[in-house]
Amino acid sequence: MVYNHGREDRKWRIWKEAEEKILRECGVDEAVIEQIRTDDRADFNFNRKFCRWTSDFGEYLEEMVGREKQAEIRMVMDLLDECL
C-alpha cells in the first residue's frame, strides 16, 4: 500500500487539535502545549520517513516477484534443471 502523506498529515492535525483542546480545558500552559506539539511533529516526521521507505521497499519487492520466471515443474529432472 502506498503511503499518502496528505491523508496522514490531515489525520495527525485533527488528532492534535483535539488533544490541544483537552489540554487547554485542563489549564495547561501554552508554552507546554507548544513544546508537546513540536515533539509530536518530530515523531510524526520520523514515522513518515519510515513509512515512506517501507512503502517504496514493498513496491520494489512486488516488482521483483513479477519479474521472476515461474517454471512449471512436472518431473524431478525439471526441478534439478531449475536449481542449476
Distance bins in CASP14 RR format, pairs under 12 A and 6 or more apart:
PFRMAT RR
TARGET T0000
AUTHOR 0000-0000-0000
RMODE 2
METHOD distances of the structure
MODEL  1
1 7 0 0 0 0 0 1 0 0 0 0 0
1 8 0 0 0 0 0 1 0 0 0 0 0
1 51 0 0 0 0 1 0 0 0 0 0 0
1 52 0 0 0 0 0 1 0 0 0 0 0
1 54 0 0 0 0 1 0 0 0 0 0 0
1 55 1 0 0 1 0 0 0 0 0 0 0
1 56 0 0 0 0 0 1 0 0 0 0 0
1 58 0 0 0 0 1 0 0 0 0 0 0
1 59 0 0 0 0 1 0 0 0 0 0 0
1 62 0 0 0 0 0 1 0 0 0 0 0
2 8 0 0 0 0 0 1 0 0 0 0 0
2 51 0 0 0 0 0 1 0 0 0 0 0
2 52 0 0 0 0 1 0 0 0 0 0 0
2 54 0 0 0 0 0 1 0 0 0 0 0
2 55 1 0 1 0 0 0 0 0 0 0 0
2 56 0 0 0 0 1 0 0 0 0 0 0
2 58 0 0 0 0 1 0 0 0 0 0 0
2 59 1 0 0 1 0 0 0 0 0 0 0
2 62 0 0 0 0 0 1 0 0 0 0 0
3 9 0 0 0 0 0 1 0 0 0 0 0
3 47 0 0 0 0 0 1 0 0 0 0 0
3 48 1 0 0 1 0 0 0 0 0 0 0
3 49 0 0 0 0 1 0 0 0 0 0 0
3 50 0 0 0 0 1 0 0 0 0 0 0
3 51 1 0 1 0 0 0 0 0 0 0 0
3 52 1 0 1 0 0 0 0 0 0 0 0
3 53 0 0 0 0 1 0 0 0 0 0 0
3 54 0 0 0 0 1 0 0 0 0 0 0
3 55 1 0 1 0 0 0 0 0 0 0 0
3 56 0 0 0 0 1 0 0 0 0 0 0
3 57 0 0 0 0 0 1 0 0 0 0 0
3 58 0 0 0 0 0 1 0 0 0 0 0
3 59 0 0 0 0 0 1 0 0 0 0 0
4 10 0 0 0 0 1 0 0 0 0 0 0
4 11 0 0 0 0 1 0 0 0 0 0 0
4 48 0 0 0 0 0 1 0 0 0 0 0
4 51 0 0 0 0 1 0 0 0 0 0 0
4 52 0 0 0 0 0 1 0 0 0 0 0
4 55 0 0 0 0 1 0 0 0 0 0 0
5 11 0 0 0 0 0 1 0 0 0 0 0
5 12 0 0 0 0 0 1 0 0 0 0 0
5 44 0 0 0 0 0 1 0 0 0 0 0
5 45 0 0 0 0 0 1 0 0 0 0 0
5 47 0 0 0 0 0 1 0 0 0 0 0
5 48 1 0 0 1 0 0 0 0 0 0 0
5 49 0 0 0 0 0 1 0 0 0 0 0
5 51 0 0 0 0 1 0 0 0 0 0 0
5 52 1 0 0 1 0 0 0 0 0 0 0
5 55 0 0 0 0 0 1 0 0 0 0 0
6 12 0 0 0 0 1 0 0 0 0 0 0
6 13 0 0 0 0 1 0 0 0 0 0 0
6 44 0 0 0 0 0 1 0 0 0 0 0
6 48 0 0 0 0 1 0 0 0 0 0 0
6 51 0 0 0 0 0 1 0 0 0 0 0
6 52 0 0 0 0 0 1 0 0 0 0 0
7 13 0 0 0 0 0 1 0 0 0 0 0
7 14 0 0 0 0 0 1 0 0 0 0 0
7 48 0 0 0 0 0 1 0 0 0 0 0
7 51 0 0 0 0 0 1 0 0 0 0 0
8 14 0 0 0 0 0 1 0 0 0 0 0
8 15 0 0 0 0 0 1 0 0 0 0 0
8 44 0 0 0 0 1 0 0 0 0 0 0
8 45 0 0 0 0 0 1 0 0 0 0 0
8 47 0 0 0 0 1 0 0 0 0 0 0
8 48 1 0 0 1 0 0 0 0 0 0 0
8 49 0 0 0 0 0 1 0 0 0 0 0
8 50 0 0 0 0 0 1 0 0 0 0 0
8 51 1 0 0 1 0 0 0 0 0 0 0
8 52 0 0 0 0 0 1 0 0 0 0 0
8 55 0 0 0 0 0 1 0 0 0 0 0
9 15 0 0 0 0 0 1 0 0 0 0 0
9 16 0 0 0 0 0 1 0 0 0 0 0
9 41 0 0 0 0 0 1 0 0 0 0 0
9 44 1 0 0 1 0 0 0 0 0 0 0
9 45 0 0 0 0 0 1 0 0 0 0 0
9 47 0 0 0 0 0 1 0 0 0 0 0
9 48 0 0 0 0 1 0 0 0 0 0 0
9 51 0 0 0 0 0 1 0 0 0 0 0
10 16 0 0 0 0 0 1 0 0 0 0 0
10 17 0 0 0 0 0 1 0 0 0 0 0
10 44 0 0 0 0 0 1 0 0 0 0 0
11 17 0 0 0 0 0 1 0 0 0 0 0
11 18 0 0 0 0 0 1 0 0 0 0 0
11 44 0 0 0 0 0 1 0 0 0 0 0
11 48 0 0 0 0 0 1 0 0 0 0 0
12 18 0 0 0 0 0 1 0 0 0 0 0
12 19 0 0 0 0 0 1 0 0 0 0 0
12 37 0 0 0 0 0 1 0 0 0 0 0
12 40 0 0 0 0 1 0 0 0 0 0 0
12 41 0 0 0 0 1 0 0 0 0 0 0
12 43 0 0 0 0 1 0 0 0 0 0 0
12 44 1 0 1 0 0 0 0 0 0 0 0
12 45 0 0 0 0 0 1 0 0 0 0 0
12 47 0 0 0 0 1 0 0 0 0 0 0
12 48 0 0 0 0 1 0 0 0 0 0 0
13 19 0 0 0 0 0 1 0 0 0 0 0
13 20 0 0 0 0 0 1 0 0 0 0 0
13 37 0 0 0 0 0 1 0 0 0 0 0
13 40 0 0 0 0 0 1 0 0 0 0 0
13 41 0 0 0 0 0 1 0 0 0 0 0
13 44 0 0 0 0 1 0 0 0 0 0 0
14 20 0 0 0 0 0 1 0 0 0 0 0
14 21 0 0 0 0 0 1 0 0 0 0 0
15 21 0 0 0 0 0 1 0 0 0 0 0
15 22 0 0 0 0 0 1 0 0 0 0 0
15 37 0 0 0 0 0 1 0 0 0 0 0
15 40 0 0 0 0 1 0 0 0 0 0 0
15 41 0 0 0 0 0 1 0 0 0 0 0
15 44 0 0 0 0 1 0 0 0 0 0 0
16 22 0 0 0 0 0 1 0 0 0 0 0
16 23 0 0 0 0 0 1 0 0 0 0 0
16 33 0 0 0 0 1 0 0 0 0 0 0
16 34 0 0 0 0 0 1 0 0 0 0 0
16 36 0 0 0 0 1 0 0 0 0 0 0
16 37 1 0 0 1 0 0 0 0 0 0 0
16 38 0 0 0 0 0 1 0 0 0 0 0
16 39 0 0 0 0 0 1 0 0 0 0 0
16 40 1 0 0 1 0 0 0 0 0 0 0
16 41 0 0 0 0 1 0 0 0 0 0 0
16 43 0 0 0 0 0 1 0 0 0 0 0
16 44 0 0 0 0 1 0 0 0 0 0 0
17 23 0 0 0 0 0 1 0 0 0 0 0
17 24 0 0 0 0 0 1 0 0 0 0 0
17 33 0 0 0 0 0 1 0 0 0 0 0
17 37 0 0 0 0 0 1 0 0 0 0 0
17 40 0 0 0 0 0 1 0 0 0 0 0
18 24 0 0 0 0 0 1 0 0 0 0 0
18 25 0 0 0 0 0 1 0 0 0 0 0
19 25 0 0 0 0 0 1 0 0 0 0 0
19 26 0 0 0 0 0 1 0 0 0 0 0
19 28 0 0 0 0 0 1 0 0 0 0 0
19 33 0 0 0 0 1 0 0 0 0 0 0
19 36 0 0 0 0 1 0 0 0 0 0 0
19 37 0 0 0 0 1 0 0 0 0 0 0
19 40 0 0 0 0 1 0 0 0 0 0 0
20 26 0 0 0 0 0 1 0 0 0 0 0
20 27 0 0 0 0 0 1 0 0 0 0 0
20 28 0 0 0 0 1 0 0 0 0 0 0
20 30 0 0 0 0 1 0 0 0 0 0 0
20 32 0 0 0 0 0 1 0 0 0 0 0
20 33 1 0 1 0 0 0 0 0 0 0 0
20 34 0 0 0 0 1 0 0 0 0 0 0
20 35 0 0 0 0 0 1 0 0 0 0 0
20 36 0 0 0 0 1 0 0 0 0 0 0
20 37 1 0 0 1 0 0 0 0 0 0 0
20 40 0 0 0 0 0 1 0 0 0 0 0
21 27 0 0 0 0 0 1 0 0 0 0 0
21 28 0 0 0 0 0 1 0 0 0 0 0
21 33 0 0 0 0 0 1 0 0 0 0 0
22 28 0 0 0 0 1 0 0 0 0 0 0
22 33 0 0 0 0 0 1 0 0 0 0 0
22 36 0 0 0 0 0 1 0 0 0 0 0
23 29 0 0 0 0 1 0 0 0 0 0 0
23 30 0 0 0 0 1 0 0 0 0 0 0
23 31 0 0 0 0 0 1 0 0 0 0 0
23 32 1 0 0 1 0 0 0 0 0 0 0
23 33 1 0 1 0 0 0 0 0 0 0 0
23 34 0 0 0 0 0 1 0 0 0 0 0
23 35 0 0 0 0 0 1 0 0 0 0 0
23 36 1 0 0 1 0 0 0 0 0 0 0
23 37 0 0 0 0 1 0 0 0 0 0 0
23 40 0 0 0 0 0 1 0 0 0 0 0
24 30 0 0 0 0 1 0 0 0 0 0 0
24 32 0 0 0 0 0 1 0 0 0 0 0
24 33 1 0 0 1 0 0 0 0 0 0 0
24 34 0 0 0 0 0 1 0 0 0 0 0
24 36 0 0 0 0 0 1 0 0 0 0 0
25 33 0 0 0 0 0 1 0 0 0 0 0
26 32 0 0 0 0 0 1 0 0 0 0 0
26 33 0 0 0 0 0 1 0 0 0 0 0
27 33 0 0 0 0 1 0 0 0 0 0 0
28 34 0 0 0 0 0 1 0 0 0 0 0
28 35 0 0 0 0 0 1 0 0 0 0 0
28 36 0 0 0 0 1 0 0 0 0 0 0
28 37 0 0 0 0 0 1 0 0 0 0 0
29 35 0 0 0 0 1 0 0 0 0 0 0
29 36 0 0 0 0 0 1 0 0 0 0 0
30 36 0 0 0 0 0 1 0 0 0 0 0
30 37 0 0 0 0 0 1 0 0 0 0 0
31 37 0 0 0 0 0 1 0 0 0 0 0
31 38 0 0 0 0 0 1 0 0 0 0 0
32 38 0 0 0 0 0 1 0 0 0 0 0
32 39 0 0 0 0 0 1 0 0 0 0 0
33 39 0 0 0 0 0 1 0 0 0 0 0
33 40 0 0 0 0 0 1 0 0 0 0 0
34 40 0 0 0 0 0 1 0 0 0 0 0
34 41 0 0 0 0 0 1 0 0 0 0 0
35 41 0 0 0 0 0 1 0 0 0 0 0
35 42 0 0 0 0 0 1 0 0 0 0 0
36 42 0 0 0 0 0 1 0 0 0 0 0
36 43 0 0 0 0 0 1 0 0 0 0 0
37 43 0 0 0 0 0 1 0 0 0 0 0
37 44 0 0 0 0 0 1 0 0 0 0 0
38 44 0 0 0 0 0 1 0 0 0 0 0
38 45 0 0 0 0 0 1 0 0 0 0 0
39 45 0 0 0 0 0 1 0 0 0 0 0
39 46 0 0 0 0 0 1 0 0 0 0 0
40 46 0 0 0 0 0 1 0 0 0 0 0
40 47 0 0 0 0 0 1 0 0 0 0 0
41 47 0 0 0 0 0 1 0 0 0 0 0
41 48 0 0 0 0 0 1 0 0 0 0 0
42 48 0 0 0 0 0 1 0 0 0 0 0
42 49 0 0 0 0 0 1 0 0 0 0 0
43 49 0 0 0 0 0 1 0 0 0 0 0
43 50 0 0 0 0 0 1 0 0 0 0 0
44 50 0 0 0 0 0 1 0 0 0 0 0
44 51 0 0 0 0 0 1 0 0 0 0 0
45 51 0 0 0 0 0 1 0 0 0 0 0
45 52 0 0 0 0 0 1 0 0 0 0 0
46 52 0 0 0 0 0 1 0 0 0 0 0
46 53 0 0 0 0 0 1 0 0 0 0 0
47 53 0 0 0 0 0 1 0 0 0 0 0
47 54 0 0 0 0 0 1 0 0 0 0 0
48 54 0 0 0 0 0 1 0 0 0 0 0
48 55 0 0 0 0 0 1 0 0 0 0 0
49 55 0 0 0 0 0 1 0 0 0 0 0
49 56 0 0 0 0 0 1 0 0 0 0 0
50 56 0 0 0 0 0 1 0 0 0 0 0
50 57 0 0 0 0 0 1 0 0 0 0 0
51 57 0 0 0 0 0 1 0 0 0 0 0
51 58 0 0 0 0 0 1 0 0 0 0 0
52 58 0 0 0 0 0 1 0 0 0 0 0
52 59 0 0 0 0 0 1 0 0 0 0 0
53 59 0 0 0 0 0 1 0 0 0 0 0
53 60 0 0 0 0 0 1 0 0 0 0 0
54 60 0 0 0 0 0 1 0 0 0 0 0
54 61 0 0 0 0 0 1 0 0 0 0 0
55 61 0 0 0 0 0 1 0 0 0 0 0
55 62 0 0 0 0 0 1 0 0 0 0 0
56 62 0 0 0 0 0 1 0 0 0 0 0
56 63 0 0 0 0 0 1 0 0 0 0 0
57 63 0 0 0 0 0 1 0 0 0 0 0
57 64 0 0 0 0 0 1 0 0 0 0 0
58 64 0 0 0 0 1 0 0 0 0 0 0
58 65 0 0 0 0 0 1 0 0 0 0 0
59 65 0 0 0 0 0 1 0 0 0 0 0
59 66 0 0 0 0 0 1 0 0 0 0 0
60 66 0 0 0 0 0 1 0 0 0 0 0
60 67 0 0 0 0 0 1 0 0 0 0 0
61 67 0 0 0 0 0 1 0 0 0 0 0
61 68 0 0 0 0 0 1 0 0 0 0 0
62 68 0 0 0 0 0 1 0 0 0 0 0
68 82 0 0 0 0 0 1 0 0 0 0 0
69 82 0 0 0 0 1 0 0 0 0 0 0
70 82 0 0 0 0 0 1 0 0 0 0 0
71 78 1 0 0 1 0 0 0 0 0 0 0
71 79 0 0 0 0 1 0 0 0 0 0 0
71 80 0 0 0 0 0 1 0 0 0 0 0
71 81 0 0 0 0 1 0 0 0 0 0 0
71 82 1 0 1 0 0 0 0 0 0 0 0
71 83 0 0 0 0 0 1 0 0 0 0 0
72 78 1 0 0 1 0 0 0 0 0 0 0
72 79 0 0 0 0 0 1 0 0 0 0 0
72 81 0 0 0 0 0 1 0 0 0 0 0
72 82 0 0 0 0 0 1 0 0 0 0 0
73 79 1 0 1 0 0 0 0 0 0 0 0
73 80 0 0 0 0 1 0 0 0 0 0 0
73 81 0 0 0 0 1 0 0 0 0 0 0
73 82 1 0 0 1 0 0 0 0 0 0 0
73 83 0 0 0 0 0 1 0 0 0 0 0
74 81 0 0 0 0 0 1 0 0 0 0 0
74 82 0 0 0 0 0 1 0 0 0 0 0
75 81 0 0 0 0 1 0 0 0 0 0 0
75 82 0 0 0 0 0 1 0 0 0 0 0
76 82 0 0 0 0 0 1 0 0 0 0 0
76 83 0 0 0 0 0 1 0 0 0 0 0
77 83 0 0 0 0 0 1 0 0 0 0 0
77 84 0 0 0 0 0 1 0 0 0 0 0
78 84 0 0 0 0 0 1 0 0 0 0 0
END
